[in-house]
Amino acid sequence: MRTYPLFAKLAAFGLALIFTFSCSGGDDNEPGSGSYTEKGNDIANYKIKQIGTQVWMTENLSYNVSGSVCYDNDPANCTKYGRLYDWATAMDLDISCNYNSCSSQIAEKHRGICPANWHLPSDAEWDILVNYAGDSSTAGGKLKTTSGWNNDELGLSGNGTDDFGFAALPSGRGFPNGDFRSVGYAGYWWSASENGADYVYLRFMSYDYEGVNRDGNDGKYRLRSVRCVKD
């Protein structure tokens, strides 16, 4: 029987350990997990689509960072809808920015917690998307998914036609007191644009409306979804 010197055995053992740790990442890098080693590393985990002159993620961000939650605190909802974030967390700013103007800290293309070379859309960038998809009164029907939205009170489908592959889902919203509302009925997405100290502009779509609503009076402390757009 062939024998090996002690140093060779130790070297082989060391290589085995390195291989074991390099392959033991659990589910962190599974497609759609949105789990990064730092706030921006693996865009390959997200589906993307060019829509007009812009390139958008066609999934809600699911980066697990302190200050984010799953709807109803159910991990299955993170898999389906992405995570919900307060505005300061989404922007990667101090939590005090939820209650004070932080306009001096907002970059023109503000990365926040998006992957590298991506950023939270400004209010104006949301306008570009909505106008490309028609206008504010019809774009929601063209941006919503073809399934997953509840029917309205008359039994009419709340689904869209998803003409551009944006795949907007009714991911709902959350509140700091642990209350969650509207999953299946509406989706809410932050912009990077403040509207004074306490508020920020966002877009939302509803099961009973074909348009895209713009709201400038949504409290920053509330929990909403994030879509990233390419720099």
C-alpha positions as CSV (number, residue, x, y, z in Angstrom):
1,M,0.0,0.0,0.0
2,R,1.3,3.4,-0.9
3,T,1.8,5.9,1.9
4,Y,1.9,9.7,1.7
5,P,4.0,12.1,3.7
6,L,2.3,14.0,6.5
7,F,2.5,17.4,4.8
8,A,0.8,16.0,1.7
9,K,-2.1,14.7,3.8
10,L,-2.4,18.0,5.6
11,A,-2.4,19.9,2.2
12,A,-5.2,17.7,0.9
13,F,-7.2,18.2,4.0
14,G,-6.8,21.9,3.7
15,L,-8.0,21.9,0.1
16,A,-11.1,19.9,1.1
17,L,-11.9,22.4,3.8
18,I,-11.6,25.3,1.3
19,F,-13.9,23.5,-1.2
20,T,-16.5,22.8,1.5
21,F,-16.7,26.4,2.7
22,S,-16.8,27.8,-0.9
23,C,-19.8,25.6,-1.8
24,S,-21.8,26.0,1.5
25,G,-23.7,29.1,0.7
26,G,-27.1,27.7,1.5
27,D,-29.8,29.3,-0.7
28,D,-28.2,32.8,-0.7
29,N,-27.3,32.7,-4.4
30,E,-30.4,30.9,-5.7
31,P,-32.1,32.8,-8.6
32,G,-34.6,35.3,-7.2
33,S,-33.3,35.1,-3.7
34,G,-32.0,38.7,-3.8
35,S,-29.4,37.9,-1.2
36,Y,-26.0,39.6,-1.7
37,T,-22.7,39.6,0.1
38,E,-22.9,43.3,-0.2
39,K,-25.7,45.6,-1.3
40,G,-25.1,45.3,-5.0
41,N,-23.4,42.2,-6.2
42,D,-25.5,39.9,-8.3
43,I,-27.9,41.4,-10.8
44,A,-28.1,38.0,-12.4
45,N,-30.5,37.0,-9.7
46,Y,-33.1,39.4,-11.1
47,K,-34.9,39.4,-14.4
48,I,-34.5,42.7,-16.4
49,K,-36.1,44.2,-19.5
50,Q,-35.4,47.2,-21.7
51,I,-38.6,49.3,-21.9
52,G,-38.2,52.2,-24.3
53,T,-35.0,54.0,-23.4
54,Q,-34.8,52.5,-19.9
55,V,-33.8,49.1,-18.5
56,W,-35.8,48.0,-15.5
57,M,-35.8,45.1,-13.1
58,T,-39.0,43.1,-13.8
59,E,-39.1,41.8,-10.2
60,N,-39.3,43.6,-6.9
61,L,-36.1,43.9,-5.0
62,S,-35.7,41.1,-2.3
63,Y,-32.5,42.2,-0.7
64,N,-32.7,41.2,2.9
65,V,-31.5,44.2,4.9
66,S,-32.4,45.3,8.4
67,G,-35.5,47.5,8.1
68,S,-37.1,45.3,5.5
69,V,-39.8,42.7,5.9
70,C,-41.9,40.1,4.1
71,Y,-45.6,40.8,3.7
72,D,-47.3,39.3,6.8
73,N,-43.8,38.3,7.9
74,D,-44.2,35.2,5.7
75,P,-41.0,34.3,3.8
76,A,-43.1,32.8,1.0
77,N,-44.3,36.3,0.3
78,C,-40.8,37.5,-0.1
79,T,-40.2,34.8,-2.7
80,K,-43.4,35.9,-4.5
81,Y,-43.4,39.6,-4.1
82,G,-40.0,40.7,-2.9
83,R,-39.4,42.6,0.4
84,L,-41.0,45.7,1.7
85,Y,-38.9,48.7,2.8
86,D,-39.3,52.0,4.6
87,W,-37.9,54.8,2.4
88,A,-34.7,55.5,4.3
89,T,-33.8,51.8,4.3
90,A,-34.4,51.6,0.5
91,M,-32.3,54.7,0.0
92,D,-29.5,53.4,2.3
93,L,-29.8,56.6,4.3
94,D,-30.0,57.1,8.1
95,I,-33.4,56.3,9.5
96,S,-33.8,59.9,10.5
97,C,-34.4,60.7,6.8
98,N,-37.8,59.1,7.2
99,Y,-38.8,62.2,9.2
100,N,-36.5,64.9,7.9
101,S,-35.5,66.2,4.5
102,C,-32.3,64.6,3.3
103,S,-32.3,66.2,-0.2
104,S,-28.6,67.1,0.1
105,Q,-27.7,63.4,0.4
106,I,-29.7,62.2,-2.7
107,A,-27.7,61.6,-5.8
108,E,-29.0,62.2,-9.3
109,K,-29.0,58.4,-9.8
110,H,-29.3,57.3,-6.2
111,R,-28.2,53.7,-5.8
112,G,-29.6,53.1,-2.3
113,I,-29.8,49.3,-1.8
114,C,-29.9,48.5,-5.5
115,P,-27.1,46.5,-7.1
116,A,-24.1,48.3,-8.5
117,N,-24.9,50.3,-11.7
118,W,-28.6,50.4,-10.7
119,H,-30.6,52.9,-8.8
120,L,-34.0,53.8,-7.3
121,P,-36.0,55.5,-10.0
122,S,-36.6,59.2,-9.5
123,D,-40.1,60.6,-9.9
124,A,-39.2,61.8,-13.4
125,E,-37.9,58.3,-14.4
126,W,-41.2,56.8,-13.3
127,D,-42.9,59.4,-15.6
128,I,-40.8,58.2,-18.5
129,L,-41.9,54.6,-18.0
130,V,-45.6,55.5,-17.5
131,N,-45.6,57.8,-20.6
132,Y,-44.0,55.1,-22.7
133,A,-46.6,52.6,-21.6
134,G,-49.4,55.0,-22.7
135,D,-50.2,57.5,-20.0
136,S,-51.2,57.6,-16.4
137,S,-54.8,56.6,-17.1
138,T,-54.0,53.4,-19.0
139,A,-50.4,52.4,-18.3
140,G,-51.3,50.2,-15.3
141,G,-53.2,47.8,-17.4
142,K,-50.2,47.4,-19.7
143,L,-47.7,47.0,-16.9
144,K,-49.5,44.6,-14.5
145,T,-49.0,40.9,-14.7
146,T,-51.5,38.7,-16.6
147,S,-52.4,36.9,-13.4
148,G,-52.2,37.4,-9.6
149,W,-54.5,40.4,-9.3
150,N,-57.9,40.0,-7.6
151,N,-61.2,40.7,-9.4
152,D,-63.1,43.9,-8.7
153,E,-66.5,44.2,-7.0
154,L,-68.2,43.4,-10.3
155,G,-66.2,40.3,-10.9
156,L,-64.0,41.9,-13.6
157,S,-60.4,40.7,-13.6
158,G,-57.8,43.1,-12.1
159,N,-55.0,41.5,-14.2
160,G,-53.2,43.4,-16.9
161,T,-51.7,42.6,-20.3
162,D,-48.1,43.0,-19.3
163,D,-47.3,44.4,-22.8
164,F,-43.8,45.4,-21.9
165,G,-42.7,42.7,-19.5
166,F,-42.6,44.9,-16.5
167,A,-44.6,42.3,-14.5
168,A,-46.1,44.5,-11.8
169,L,-47.5,42.4,-9.0
170,P,-50.0,43.4,-6.2
171,S,-47.3,43.2,-3.5
172,G,-49.3,45.2,-0.9
173,R,-47.9,47.5,1.8
174,G,-46.8,47.5,5.4
175,F,-46.8,49.7,8.4
176,P,-44.4,50.1,11.4
177,N,-47.0,48.7,13.8
178,G,-46.9,45.3,12.0
179,D,-50.0,45.9,10.0
180,F,-50.1,44.7,6.4
181,R,-52.7,45.5,3.7
182,S,-53.7,45.2,0.1
183,V,-51.7,42.2,-1.2
184,G,-53.6,40.9,-4.2
185,Y,-55.2,44.3,-4.6
186,A,-52.4,46.9,-5.1
187,G,-48.7,47.4,-5.5
188,Y,-46.7,50.4,-4.2
189,W,-43.2,51.4,-5.4
190,W,-40.9,54.1,-3.9
191,S,-39.2,56.8,-5.9
192,A,-36.0,58.5,-4.9
193,S,-37.7,61.9,-4.9
194,E,-38.7,63.6,-1.7
195,N,-41.8,65.8,-1.3
196,G,-40.7,67.8,1.7
197,A,-39.4,66.4,5.0
198,D,-42.0,63.7,5.7
199,Y,-43.2,62.6,2.3
200,V,-41.9,61.1,-1.0
201,Y,-43.4,60.5,-4.4
202,L,-44.4,56.9,-5.3
203,R,-46.4,55.0,-7.9
204,F,-49.1,52.5,-7.2
205,M,-51.4,50.3,-9.2
206,S,-54.7,48.8,-8.2
207,Y,-56.8,45.8,-9.1
208,D,-59.8,48.1,-10.0
209,Y,-58.0,50.7,-12.1
210,E,-56.1,50.6,-15.4
211,G,-53.9,53.6,-14.6
212,V,-50.8,54.3,-12.6
213,N,-51.3,56.5,-9.6
214,R,-48.8,59.1,-8.5
215,D,-48.9,59.9,-4.8
216,G,-46.8,62.6,-3.2
217,N,-48.2,62.3,0.3
218,D,-47.0,58.9,1.4
219,G,-45.1,58.8,4.7
220,K,-41.5,57.7,4.3
221,Y,-41.8,55.4,7.4
222,R,-44.3,53.1,5.7
223,L,-43.2,49.9,4.0
224,R,-43.3,49.7,0.2
225,S,-41.7,47.8,-2.7
226,V,-38.6,48.7,-4.7
227,R,-37.9,48.4,-8.4
228,C,-34.4,49.4,-9.6
229,V,-33.6,51.0,-13.0
230,K,-30.2,50.8,-14.7
231,D,-27.8,53.8,-14.6
